[in-house]
Structure formats: C-alpha cells, structure tokens
Amino acid sequence: MQWVMNFCRWVVQVVLRPQETKGFVLLKKRWVVERTFGWLMGCRRLVRDYELLPQTSKTFIYLAMLRIMVRRLA
C-alpha cells in the first residue's frame, strides 16, 4: 500500500467488514468496484483468461469500458 501511495500518488483505503456483524453488510464504496466488474463480465472475451500477455488483457479492458461509455452517450 505504501508503494502505491509513493509511486502512483494514489490514496488507498482498505474497507473492512465490521467484526461484530453477521450476515449481509453494505460496505462503503465496495459496490462501485463490484458494479464495474459486473459490467466487464458482459464482454465475452473478458470472462475467461484467454490472453497470454497482461498488456493485451489491459487493452481489452480499456476497449470494454470504452464500449460501455459510448453506449451510455448514445
């Protein structure tokens, strides 16, 4: 976490589940990440790990998010 803060200049905040709770608990900001992963799973090529290089996977993620944004603008 310190490396990310030093190298990328991002503030990383870990959201933990309260220990005294049982069952479903809504965690702050976690739904944003889960929703984005759900959108990405709508693209067939990203559902399985077909790519050999991480750079190729990164490119397909960019393309999938670009497709999602363009559809929302249209």
C-alpha positions as YAML, in Angstrom:
chain: A
units: angstrom
residues:
- id: 1
  name: MET
  ca: [0.00, 0.00, 0.00]
- id: 2
  name: GLN
  ca: [2.88, 2.35, 0.74]
- id: 3
  name: TRP
  ca: [4.38, 1.64, -2.69]
- id: 4
  name: VAL
  ca: [1.11, 2.65, -4.40]
- id: 5
  name: MET
  ca: [0.99, 5.87, -2.39]
- id: 6
  name: ASN
  ca: [4.62, 6.72, -3.21]
- id: 7
  name: PHE
  ca: [4.79, 5.59, -6.84]
- id: 8
  name: CYS
  ca: [1.29, 6.34, -8.18]
- id: 9
  name: ARG
  ca: [0.36, 9.10, -5.72]
- id: 10
  name: TRP
  ca: [-2.97, 7.40, -5.01]
- id: 11
  name: VAL
  ca: [-4.63, 7.19, -1.64]
- id: 12
  name: VAL
  ca: [-5.56, 3.59, -0.93]
- id: 13
  name: GLN
  ca: [-8.30, 2.96, 1.60]
- id: 14
  name: VAL
  ca: [-9.00, -0.62, 2.64]
- id: 15
  name: VAL
  ca: [-12.64, -1.24, 3.53]
- id: 16
  name: LEU
  ca: [-13.03, -3.99, 6.10]
- id: 17
  name: ARG
  ca: [-16.19, -5.65, 7.31]
- id: 18
  name: PRO
  ca: [-17.03, -4.91, 10.96]
- id: 19
  name: GLN
  ca: [-16.27, -7.98, 13.10]
- id: 20
  name: GLU
  ca: [-19.37, -7.72, 15.30]
- id: 21
  name: THR
  ca: [-21.82, -8.01, 12.38]
- id: 22
  name: LYS
  ca: [-23.40, -11.14, 10.93]
- id: 23
  name: GLY
  ca: [-24.99, -11.64, 7.53]
- id: 24
  name: PHE
  ca: [-25.08, -9.07, 4.74]
- id: 25
  name: VAL
  ca: [-23.48, -5.69, 5.45]
- id: 26
  name: LEU
  ca: [-23.27, -2.90, 2.89]
- id: 27
  name: LEU
  ca: [-19.62, -1.83, 2.71]
- id: 28
  name: LYS
  ca: [-18.81, 1.73, 1.76]
- id: 29
  name: LYS
  ca: [-17.52, 2.17, -1.83]
- id: 30
  name: ARG
  ca: [-17.29, -1.59, -2.46]
- id: 31
  name: TRP
  ca: [-20.41, -1.59, -4.64]
- id: 32
  name: VAL
  ca: [-18.63, 0.66, -7.16]
- id: 33
  name: VAL
  ca: [-15.95, -1.97, -7.74]
- id: 34
  name: GLU
  ca: [-18.43, -4.85, -7.84]
- id: 35
  name: ARG
  ca: [-20.65, -2.99, -10.32]
- id: 36
  name: THR
  ca: [-17.68, -2.29, -12.61]
- id: 37
  name: PHE
  ca: [-16.62, -5.96, -12.54]
- id: 38
  name: GLY
  ca: [-20.20, -6.89, -13.43]
- id: 39
  name: TRP
  ca: [-20.14, -4.56, -16.44]
- id: 40
  name: LEU
  ca: [-16.83, -6.03, -17.61]
- id: 41
  name: MET
  ca: [-18.18, -9.59, -17.37]
- id: 42
  name: GLY
  ca: [-20.69, -8.63, -20.06]
- id: 43
  name: CYS
  ca: [-17.83, -8.88, -22.56]
- id: 44
  name: ARG
  ca: [-17.30, -12.49, -23.62]
- id: 45
  name: ARG
  ca: [-13.55, -12.18, -24.08]
- id: 46
  name: LEU
  ca: [-13.01, -10.91, -20.53]
- id: 47
  name: VAL
  ca: [-14.98, -13.71, -18.86]
- id: 48
  name: ARG
  ca: [-12.13, -16.19, -19.35]
- id: 49
  name: ASP
  ca: [-8.41, -15.55, -19.29]
- id: 50
  name: TYR
  ca: [-7.61, -16.11, -22.97]
- id: 51
  name: GLU
  ca: [-4.75, -13.65, -23.27]
- id: 52
  name: LEU
  ca: [-1.09, -14.55, -22.76]
- id: 53
  name: LEU
  ca: [0.18, -11.05, -22.04]
- id: 54
  name: PRO
  ca: [-1.13, -8.77, -19.29]
- id: 55
  name: GLN
  ca: [-0.87, -5.81, -21.66]
- id: 56
  name: THR
  ca: [-3.35, -7.47, -24.03]
- id: 57
  name: SER
  ca: [-5.81, -8.04, -21.19]
- id: 58
  name: LYS
  ca: [-5.41, -4.42, -20.13]
- id: 59
  name: THR
  ca: [-6.15, -3.27, -23.68]
- id: 60
  name: PHE
  ca: [-9.33, -5.35, -23.84]
- id: 61
  name: ILE
  ca: [-10.47, -3.91, -20.51]
- id: 62
  name: TYR
  ca: [-9.97, -0.41, -21.92]
- id: 63
  name: LEU
  ca: [-11.93, -1.36, -25.03]
- id: 64
  name: ALA
  ca: [-14.76, -2.83, -22.96]
- id: 65
  name: MET
  ca: [-15.03, 0.30, -20.80]
- id: 66
  name: LEU
  ca: [-14.90, 2.48, -23.92]
- id: 67
  name: ARG
  ca: [-17.77, 0.46, -25.40]
- id: 68
  name: ILE
  ca: [-19.79, 0.88, -22.21]
- id: 69
  name: MET
  ca: [-19.20, 4.66, -22.14]
- id: 70
  name: VAL
  ca: [-20.07, 5.11, -25.82]
- id: 71
  name: ARG
  ca: [-23.32, 3.16, -25.39]
- id: 72
  name: ARG
  ca: [-24.29, 5.41, -22.48]
- id: 73
  name: LEU
  ca: [-23.59, 8.55, -24.50]
- id: 74
  name: ALA
  ca: [-25.61, 7.35, -27.50]
...
